[in-house]
Amino acid sequence: MTPKTLTRADLSEVVYQKVGLSRTESAALVELVLRELTDTLARGENVKLSSFGSFIVRNKGRRIGRNPKTGEEVPIEPRRVMVFKPSNILKSRINDRADGKKR
């Protein structure tokens, strides 16, 4: 069985059902939150959501990589990458089974 993927539409529907905003307002709210997260990360700032985790922007320097097919050395240019570090609360919830026992 393939796990379900949560989409923007799913998030909007949850906001609509639980908060009571209209579907249009719910979709706009979800878009606003995602846009703010994206803009903050694009500026190179980190985002920390308590009890969820942190999105961290890291700078990677120039380095030499290798083409796996030919073995040729290839320069990899400096770039920024985003990593997600889940909170201990989120890790715990993911690792707890429905019956309350740890795996």
Beta strands, then each sheet from edge to edge (+ up, - down):
strand 1: 47-49
strand 2: 53-60
strand 3: 63-66
strand 4: 73-76
strand 5: 79-86
sheet 1: 1+ 2- 5+
sheet 2: 3+ 4-
end
